[in-house]
Amino acid sequence: MKNNKWIVILLVSLFSFSTKGFGNELLQKAEKAYDSKNYKEAITNYEKLVSDGYKSYQLYFNLGNSYYRNSELGKAIYYYELARKVNPNDEDIRINLGIASSKTIDKIDSKENFFISAVKTNLLSSFTTNTWAWFTIASLIAACLLFFIFVNSTSIPVKRISFLVSCILIITFCSTYFLGYSALNAKVENKFAIITGKEVKIMNEPTPTAKSKFSLHEGTKIRVVENNGTWLLIKLDNGNEGWLKVGDVGII
């Protein structure tokens, strides 16, 4: 039995090693193709890594760059968005996504005040939900410690300072809790997608024979309201709604 156990462990280890080697080989091929400006081959290899289950913001970022260089704006923005979702604080992702987004055709006015909308979006996406949670926990623990010092200290200056700082930390706790909760709600309730086709017709019903309401072009970011497996009900920032096929977008 012991021998069989070690054989199983050895086989699993060999399988893991071979899989990692296969992934590294594909990555090297993709990087070499990109450096040689053979963007189609780079895309093929990067996509194979994604389909094999590899996930990292560097992989998504490199794939986004490859699509951008291959003049596939919609897919470039889609993978930049995936990279930003994994690592929201990376400056290179932010810059490249901004450059690519500035080249989209559709300019959709938002019903919400642009400044407020931009600040809210940037604030909530500046950290992951886990980071917001750690900020909340840390501020609460620090506030409790300082309040303990305030109660037990005999020094008037120490009491004043500890009380003041603990009040500030309580406010920080409430703020980070609210922001973290809002970020979590946005992550769970709000699903977004990127138009990946050159031009996609938005229908008034989820059927092939339905009438077209309007068209959207590659790279446009949309909110997903409903997904029935084949069709998506989408909503734009200006309030317009309609249906499109799942295959016409990349869901973030």
QUIVEN-V755192 format. One line per field, one symbol per residue. ss: DSSP state (a for helix, b for strand, c for the rest). A space follows every 10 residues. Layout:
BEGIN
ss->???
END
This chain:
BEGIN
ss->caaaaaaaaa aaaaaaaaaa aaaaaaaaaa aaaaacccaa aaaaaaaaaa acccccaaaa aaaaaaaaac ccaaaaaaaa aaaaaacccc aaaaaaaaaa accccccccc cccaaaaaaa aaaaacccaa aaaaaaaaaa aaaaaaaaaa aacccaaaaa aaaaaaaaaa aaaaaaaaaa aaaaaaaaac bbbbbcccbb bbbccccccc cbbbbbbccc bbbbbbbccc bbbbbccccc bbbbbaaabb bc
END
